[in-house]
Amino acid sequence: MPDTEQRQGDKNVPQAEDVAAATGGKLAITVHSAGSLFPHAEIKNAVRSQQVPIGEFLLSRLSNEDAAYGIDAQPFLATSYEAAEKLWAAQKPVITELLAKQDLVPLYAVAWPPQGLYTRKEIASASGLSGLRFRAYNAQLEEFSALAGAAPVQVEVPDIPQAFATGQVEAMVTSASTGVNSKAWDFLSHFSPIDAWLPKNVVVVNKRAFDGLDEATRAAVLDAAAKAEARGWEMSRAEAVSMMEELKKNGITVYEPSAELRAGLEEIGAKMLASWEAKASAEAKAIVAAFQGQ
C-alpha cells in the first residue's frame, strides 16, 4: 500500500505480472521498489523525460504545480474510503488533463490507509501539538503544522526512525502502514486514528511510450490498471485494519481522539480549505464542488 509518501514498489509486482500475462510476454514491466531507481521526488520527471516509461509517486507532492493535485491531502475533507473514492472520481478528469500537458497518462491511483497522529504521549487537544517539531512530507502538512503551532520538518520515510531518535521530529501524521514499516514502537508510544485524510499514490506512463504500443497491448495495460485499482483499494482497506493491530501488538497505545482534539483539528482543516480555495484554479475548485455535490 502507499503511505503518504512512497508506496512499497513490490506491491506493483502483481500488476506487472498481469500485463505480462495479458500480452503473452510481449510487454514486460520490471519493478524497482523503494526508491531503488530514482528518489521519490524525481520519479515524475523521470517518466516525463522518458528515462523510464512508467512510475509511481504520491499525487499530492505535485500540489505546488496545481492545487488540484493536493486536494486529497486536505485535512478532514475526505476521511473514509467511501469519501476518498468519491473524491478521486471527481479529481481524476482534472488530473488527467493536467498530466496530459506533461505527456503523462495516469493509469490508476490507490489511497493509503487513513492518516493518524503519532506522538510520544496522548494528545488531548490541538493545542497539545504547539511547539512540537512535526514531520512534514508535503506542502499541506507544512501548513497543517504551522496552523497547529508546531514546527514543520521535511523528513522522508526512510529517515523517520533517525529523525525521531535524534530529536529532529517529535510528532507526525501518517498511516498505520508507515508506522509499522518504520517500526514506530522503537521511537514513540502513542497513535490516534484521527483519519485526517487518505492520500493517493498514482501510477503514470509516458504518453509517447504508451502511444507507441499497439492497440491490443494498450488495451491490456488499461485492463490491468483497472483491475489493479480495484484490488489496490481493497488491499488498502484490509491493511488499515491489520496495520493498526500490528501497532497494538508491538506496544503502541492506540487511543480514540477526544472530541476536543477532533474539533480543534477540524477547525485547522477548515482554515486550510478556505486558504486552498482562495488560490485554487477554477478546475481545482470544480473538484470540491463535484465532491460536495454542488
Residue, then its C-alpha position, 0 to 999 in steps of 0.5 A: m500500500p502507499d503511505t503518504e509518501q512512497r508506496q512499497g514498489d513490490k506491491n506493483v509486482p502483481q500488476a506487472e505480472d498481469v500485463a505480462a500475462a495479458t500480452g503473452g510476454k510481449l510487454a514486460i514491466t520490471v519493478h524497482s521498489a523503494g526508491s531503488l531507481f530514482p528518489h521519490a521526488e524525481i520519479k515524475n520527471a523521470v517518466r516525463s523525460q522518458q528515462v523510464p516509461i512508467g512510475e509511481f509517486l504520491l499525487s499530492r507532492l505535485s500540489n505546488e504545480d496545481a492545487a488540484y493535485g493536493i486536494d486529497a491531502q486536505p485535512f478532514l475533507a475526505t476521511s473514509y474510503e467511501a469519501a476518498e473514492k468519491l473524491w478521486a472520481a471527481q479529481k481524476p478528469v482534472i488530473t488527467e488533463l493536467l498530466a496530459k500537458q506533461d505527456l503523462v497518462p495516469l493509469y490508476a491511483v490507490a489511497w493509503p490507509p487513513q492518516g493518524l497522529y503519532t506522538r510520544k504521549e496522548i494528545a488531548s487537544a490541538s493545542g497539545l501539538s504547539g511547539l512540537r517539531f512535526r514531520a512534514y512530507n508535503a506542502q499541506l502538512e507544512e501548513f497543517s503544522a504551522l496552523a497547529g503551532a508546531a514546527p514543520v520538518q521535511v523528513e522522508v520515510p526512510d529517515i523517520p526512525q533517525a529523525f525521531a531518535t535524534g530529536q529532529v521530529e517529535a510528532m507526525v501524521t501518517s498511516a498505520s502502514t508507515g508506522v509499522n514499516s518504520k517500526a514506530w514502537d522503537f521511537l514513540s508510544h502513542f497513535s490516534p486514528i484521527d483519519a485526517w485524510l487518505p492520500k493517493n499514490v498514482v501510477v503514470v506512463n509516458k504518453r509517447a511510450f504508451d502511444g507507441l504500443d499497439e492497440a491490443t497491448r494498450a488495451a491490456v495495460l488499461d485492463a490491468a490498471a483497472k483491475a489493479e485499482a480495484r484490488g489496490w483499494e481493497m488491499s488498502r482497506a484490509e491493511a488499515v485494519s491489520m496495520m493498526e493491530e500490528l501497532k497494538k501488538n508491538g506496544i503502541t497505545v492506540y487511543e480514540p481522539s477526544a472530541e476536543l482534539r477532533a474539533g480543534l483539528e477540524e477547525i485547522g482543516a477548515k482554515m486550510l480549505a478556505s486558504w486552498e480555495a482562495k488560490a485554487s484554479a477554477e478546475a481545482k475548485a470544480i473538484v470540491a464542488a463535484f465532491q460536495g455535490q454542488 
